[in-house]
Amino acid sequence: MQAGIDALWRFTGEMFKPVPGLDADWQALRQSWTASVTAVIERATLTVPEGPQTGAWTAGAGREGLHTESFGRMLAEMQHLHRSHPGASW
């Protein structure tokens, strides 16, 4: 679990990049999310990564419809699941 948190932490900051046309208090959202996630991580006796919440590479173009090849495969699998089981809920 800790390895997964460490590997993905650098992508979490992207969730709070302002979205044009969406009026939100991004800083407050980030602070609230960080506090909640930190509590869960610590309750699980894991460690919140010390590194930044952003890396050299970010997938910001996804909001503009530009995705990686691996995302295309994952999206196809998710669409197949949704279409195979209409109305299903998790």
C-alpha positions in Angstrom: 0.0 0.0 0.0 2.8 2.4 0.9 4.5 1.9 -2.4 1.3 2.7 -4.2 0.8 5.9 -2.2 4.4 6.9 -2.9 4.1 6.2 -6.6 0.8 8.1 -7.1 1.2 11.0 -4.7 2.9 13.3 -7.3 -0.3 13.2 -9.4 -2.7 14.3 -6.6 -2.0 18.0 -7.0 -3.5 18.0 -10.5 -7.0 17.5 -9.0 -6.9 21.0 -7.7 -5.7 22.9 -10.8 -8.4 25.5 -11.6 -10.8 24.6 -14.4 -11.9 27.4 -16.6 -15.6 28.2 -16.2 -15.8 26.4 -12.8 -16.1 28.7 -9.9 -14.6 26.9 -6.9 -12.3 27.6 -4.0 -9.5 25.4 -5.1 -7.2 26.1 -2.2 -10.0 25.2 0.3 -10.8 22.0 -1.6 -7.1 21.0 -1.6 -6.8 21.7 2.2 -9.9 19.7 2.9 -8.9 16.8 0.7 -5.4 16.7 2.1 -6.7 16.7 5.7 -9.1 13.8 5.0 -6.6 11.7 3.0 -3.9 12.3 5.6 -6.2 11.1 8.4 -7.0 7.9 6.4 -3.4 7.2 5.5 -2.3 7.7 9.1 -5.1 5.6 10.5 -3.9 2.8 8.2 -0.5 3.2 9.8 1.0 4.4 6.6 3.0 7.5 5.9 2.0 10.5 3.8 4.7 11.1 1.2 7.0 14.1 1.8 7.4 14.8 -1.9 5.4 17.4 -3.8 2.0 16.8 -5.0 3.1 17.6 -8.6 5.7 16.0 -10.8 7.6 16.9 -13.9 4.9 15.3 -16.0 1.2 16.0 -15.5 -1.7 14.8 -17.5 -3.5 18.2 -17.6 -4.2 17.7 -21.3 -6.8 15.1 -20.3 -9.2 17.8 -19.5 -8.8 18.9 -23.1 -9.4 15.4 -24.5 -5.8 14.4 -25.0 -5.0 11.1 -23.4 -2.2 8.5 -23.3 -2.4 5.2 -25.1 -2.8 3.3 -21.8 -5.8 5.5 -20.9 -7.4 4.5 -24.1 -7.2 0.8 -23.2 -8.5 1.4 -19.7 -11.4 3.5 -21.1 -12.3 0.8 -23.5 -12.4 -1.8 -20.7 -14.5 0.5 -18.5 -16.9 1.2 -21.4 -17.2 -2.6 -22.1 -18.1 -3.2 -18.5 -20.7 -0.5 -18.4 -22.3 -1.6 -21.7 -22.3 -5.3 -20.6 -24.0 -4.5 -17.3 -26.4 -1.5 -17.9 -27.8 -0.1 -14.7 -25.2 -1.8 -12.5 -24.0 0.0 -9.5 -21.0 -0.5 -7.3 
